[in-house]
Amino acid sequence: MLYRFLCTIFIFTICVSTYAQSIDKLDKANGFKEFKIGKPKSKWVDEIKPLKNGAYKYLGENAKAAFGSAINKLYLRFDSLGNLSGIYVSVKGLMGKDGVRGYKNIIGLAYGKESKMDDGDKKVKYYWFATKLNFVLSAWERGGTWDAELDFCSPWQYAADTSAQTNKAAD
């Protein structure tokens, strides 16, 4: 009996430490490719175009793929001091809901198992919450294929985005 209990504790400890190490990679990455949270807007001043919603569309050529899928659009958001606080990557053409799950599994190899999941018929969301960086994979059906958005943002930017979405839904 004691042996079983100790084995269970040992396996649980390995699972928790593996998860923690993987999610720590999200904090260590601190963003996506060259886009690192906290970097000044001046780093991309010649490669961004302001939008009406306060975000910036990235026009540069440095980001072509995200986890093996071609990037359709990339948007950046900066805080009041002009430092990068959010990276929003759009990809198109995932092959069905199973394709989205496969994409999530590829991301999971980098960051571990998702912290939370919302799974609906026509849209899904997977969340990874680290200490310094939150990451959300949102995907939705669009005419037989699925499109997705990858959101990398600081915890306070995530809270602001979530609040804005809640307020928009209430209107």
N, C-alpha and C positions, 0 to 999 in steps of 0.2 A: 504494500500500500504506500509506504513512504517512498519507495523507488518510483512508482507511478507519479506521485505528487512532484517529486524532484524533476522527473523527466518533463512533466507538463510545464513547470516553472522554467526550465531550461529552454524549451521550445518557444514558449511565450517571450522570453527575454531576447532570443535570437530574432524572432519576428518583429518585435518592437524596435530593436536596434537597427535592423535592416531597413525598416520603414523610416526611421529617424534619419539614417544616413542618406537615403534617397531624397527625402524632402529637404534635407540640408543642402542638397545640390541645387535646389531652386533658389535658396538664399545666396549660395555661392555664385550662381550664374548672375544674379542681380539684374536680370533683364533677358533680352533676346538678341543674340548675335552682337553687333556693335552697339546696340541700344541699351545702355545701362542706366538704371534708375539713379537719379541724382546728377547726371551729367548735364552741363549747361546747354541751353537752346542754341547758343552760338556754334556749337560743334556741327550742327546741321543747317545753319542759316541759309545756305545756298541750295539746299535740297528739300525744303519744306514750303508748303503753301498754306496760309491760314484759312480756316473754314469758319462759317458763321456760328457754329456751336462751341467755339473755343479750342477745338482740336486742330491739328495740322496734318495735312496729307504729305506723306513722304514721297518725293519724286525721284530719289536717287536710285542707283543701280546695285547697291550692295546687298540687298536682301531679295533673293530669288525664290527660296524654298523654305518651308517650315516643316520639320519632321518628315521630309520626303514628298510633300505636296507643294505645288507651285503657288506662290503668293499672288493673290489677285490685287489686294490693296493693303497698305500699311499706314496707320494713323498714329500720331504721337500726341500726348497731352503733357503740358508743363504746369508746374505749380506757380504760385504768385511770385516766386523769386526767379522764375525762368529755368528751373531744373526739371528734368524729365521725371514724370510721375506715373505715366501710363503708356503702354505699347499695345496697339490693337491690330492684329493681323487677320486678314480675310483670305480664306482659301475656298476654292470651288471644286465641285465634281467628285465628292466622295461617293463611292458606289453603295448606296443604300444605308440603312441603319447598321447593318453588319460592317460596312466599310468604316462608319464612324467609330464603332466599337474597336475595330482593328487599329484605327488611328489613335484612339485613346490608349490602347495597349502599347503602342510604340512610344507614346509620351510617357506612359507608366514605366517603361524601361529606364527613362532618364530621371524621373522624379518620384517613382514609387506609386503605390496605390493611391487613388484619389481619396480626398478627405470626405467628400460628400458627392451625391449624385441625384439629379432630378431626371427621371426618365418618362417621357410621354410618347404618344404615338407618332407625332409629327415633329417633335423637337426634344433634344436631350441637352443636359448640362452636366459637366464634370468639374469638380473644384479641387484644387490643391492649395492648402493654406500653410505657408511657412511663416517664419518670424518677420522677415523683412519684405517678402514679396508674395503676393497672391497670384494664382494662375487659374483661369477659367477657360474651359473648352465648351463653347456653345455650338450646337449644330441643329439644322432644321431642314426639312424636306422642301425641295424646290423642283417641281416638274420631273420627278423620277430619280434625280440625284439629290445629294445632300450638300449644302454649303456649310461652312464652319467659320467661327471667329475664335481666335486665341487672344485672350486678354491677360497681359502681364502688368500688374500694377502694385504700387505700394499699398499697404493696408488702408491708409486714410483715403487714397484715391478710389480704392475698391468700395469703401463705405460711401463716398460721395456719388459714385456711379450707381450703386444700388439704391441710394436715396432718390436720385434723379429718376431712375426707372420706376420706383414706387410712386413717386409724385406724378409722373407721366401717365401711369396706369390709372391713377385715381381721377385724373381730369376727364 
